[in-house]
């Protein structure tokens, strides 16, 4: 039988142990549609294994190899509300322990002023992003960005912003 337990996004780390060849470990957690999570696997004594995060219906949404150095699954956006599973699958006859930290990811948001003072942002979880916005018109883009600059912008931006991005030849990434 699998070693089982529960884990909470943003809660305490959970340690699991497998004691016989072929035994998996399964941790479950409650997730909601649109929630973002990331996973860190650490303090691993199992030489070789795979970890999967699976949807409530059992379909894997993310997986990675885990060695004794641990592993990280970057931020995943949960597509449905329900009980998700984290499955540790040791290879061959490997047994041992691993600790899991499941993070609830909430991006840090703020504003910055072009030409103004620096803004300090602090992230507190692996996979968390810092998103800073600023007000500008099309003529501001050329002195700030070049063809190698990525700009993330709203699909509904005013035409002057879209034109400014085009004029400076920056890479535009749109979100809806």
Buried (B, 14 or more C-beta within 10 A) or exposed (E): EEBEBEBEBEEEEBEBEBEEEEBBBBBBBEBEEEBBBBBBBBEBEBBBBBBBBBBBEEEEBBBBEBEEEBBBBEBBEBBEEBEBBBBBBBEEEBBBBBBBBBBBBEEBEEEBEEEEEEEEEEEEBBBBBEEEEEEBEBEBBEEBBEEEBEBEBEEEBEEBBBBBBEEBBBEBEEEE
